Amino acid sequence: MNTKSLDKSTWMNYLDRFSKVAGACSAEVEVAGLDIGDQIEAEWLTLTGISYDPNDDIIAIEMESEDDKSVEHLIHRPLELVVQEDTGGVESITVVDADGRKQIVRLKKALLLPAP
């Protein structure tokens, strides 16, 4: 397993590439912090994309429920983005926000990204 922290200047491009191949993969979002413990925010919903807006400094995780309702998880003032991969591709993306909380997006099936 390979874990790498991405430079903030590459986040928008990386997440755009990721979202183009994400298709309709299943994912869950867990938020972990000393002040809140571990909480599942979204459990195995269809991931439709992850994006970074450098102007507002926000990462948006877009998902859909089984009844086609949109679910959006916003991460304000992200400080770090870490990608965990294995030979099959991306397994999870972890974002650390300004409050020190980890927002962990786990994929049910690893997602292979094409070379940039």
C-alpha positions as CSV (number, residue, x, y, z in Angstrom):
1,M,0.0,0.0,0.0
2,N,1.2,3.5,-0.9
3,T,0.3,6.7,0.9
4,K,1.1,10.0,-0.5
5,S,0.4,13.6,0.5
6,L,-0.4,15.8,-2.4
7,D,0.9,19.4,-2.8
8,K,-2.0,21.9,-2.6
9,S,-1.2,23.3,-6.0
10,T,-2.1,19.9,-7.5
11,W,-5.4,19.3,-5.7
12,M,-7.8,20.7,-8.3
13,N,-6.2,18.8,-11.2
14,Y,-5.9,15.6,-9.2
15,L,-9.5,15.6,-8.0
16,D,-10.8,16.6,-11.4
17,R,-9.0,13.5,-12.9
18,F,-10.3,11.4,-10.1
19,S,-13.9,12.5,-10.6
20,K,-13.7,11.8,-14.4
21,V,-13.1,8.1,-13.7
22,A,-15.0,7.7,-10.5
23,G,-18.2,7.0,-12.5
24,A,-20.7,5.5,-10.1
25,C,-18.4,3.9,-7.5
26,S,-19.7,3.4,-3.9
27,A,-18.0,5.3,-1.1
28,E,-18.4,6.3,2.5
29,V,-17.3,9.4,4.3
30,E,-16.0,9.2,7.8
31,V,-15.1,12.3,9.9
32,A,-12.7,11.8,12.8
33,G,-11.5,14.3,15.4
34,L,-10.6,14.4,19.0
35,D,-13.5,16.7,19.7
36,I,-16.1,14.6,17.9
37,G,-14.8,11.0,17.8
38,D,-15.4,9.0,14.6
39,Q,-18.7,9.6,12.8
40,I,-19.9,8.2,9.5
41,E,-21.3,11.1,7.5
42,A,-22.4,9.1,4.4
43,E,-22.5,5.3,4.2
44,W,-21.8,3.6,0.9
45,L,-23.5,6.1,-1.4
46,T,-22.8,6.6,-5.1
47,L,-19.8,9.0,-5.4
48,T,-20.4,11.4,-8.3
49,G,-17.3,13.5,-7.8
50,I,-14.8,15.4,-5.6
51,S,-13.7,18.9,-6.4
52,Y,-11.4,21.6,-4.9
53,D,-12.2,25.3,-5.3
54,P,-9.0,27.2,-4.5
55,N,-10.9,30.6,-4.5
56,D,-13.2,29.6,-1.7
57,D,-10.7,27.0,-0.3
58,I,-13.3,24.3,-0.1
59,I,-13.3,20.6,-1.1
60,A,-16.8,19.3,-2.1
61,I,-17.6,15.6,-2.0
62,E,-20.7,14.9,-4.2
63,M,-22.7,11.8,-3.7
64,E,-26.2,10.4,-4.5
65,S,-28.4,8.3,-2.3
66,E,-30.3,5.3,-3.6
67,D,-33.4,7.5,-4.1
68,D,-31.3,9.9,-6.3
69,K,-31.1,12.6,-3.7
70,S,-27.8,14.7,-3.8
71,V,-25.6,14.6,-0.8
72,E,-22.8,17.1,-0.5
73,H,-20.1,17.1,2.1
74,L,-18.0,20.3,2.3
75,I,-14.6,20.6,3.8
76,H,-13.7,24.2,4.6
77,R,-10.1,25.4,4.7
78,P,-8.5,22.0,4.0
79,L,-4.8,21.8,5.0
80,E,-3.7,18.4,3.7
81,L,-4.9,15.8,1.1
82,V,-3.6,12.3,1.4
83,V,-4.2,9.5,-1.1
84,Q,-3.9,5.8,-0.2
85,E,-3.4,3.5,-3.2
86,D,-2.6,-0.1,-3.8
87,T,-1.9,-1.9,-7.1
88,G,-5.6,-1.7,-8.0
89,G,-5.7,2.1,-7.6
90,V,-7.0,4.7,-5.2
91,E,-8.5,3.1,-2.0
92,S,-9.2,6.3,0.0
93,I,-8.7,10.0,0.1
94,T,-8.1,11.7,3.5
95,V,-8.5,15.5,3.9
96,V,-7.4,17.2,7.1
97,D,-9.3,20.4,7.8
98,A,-8.2,23.6,9.7
99,D,-9.7,22.1,12.9
100,G,-7.5,19.0,12.6
101,R,-10.4,16.7,11.7
102,K,-9.8,14.0,9.2
103,Q,-12.5,13.5,6.5
104,I,-11.9,10.1,5.0
105,V,-13.5,9.0,1.7
106,R,-13.3,5.2,1.4
107,L,-14.0,3.5,-1.9
108,K,-15.7,0.1,-1.9
109,K,-13.5,-0.8,-4.9
110,A,-10.1,0.7,-5.7
111,L,-10.2,3.2,-8.6
112,L,-7.4,3.2,-11.1
113,L,-6.5,6.7,-12.4
114,P,-4.9,7.3,-15.8
115,A,-1.5,8.9,-15.9
116,P,-1.7,12.7,-15.9
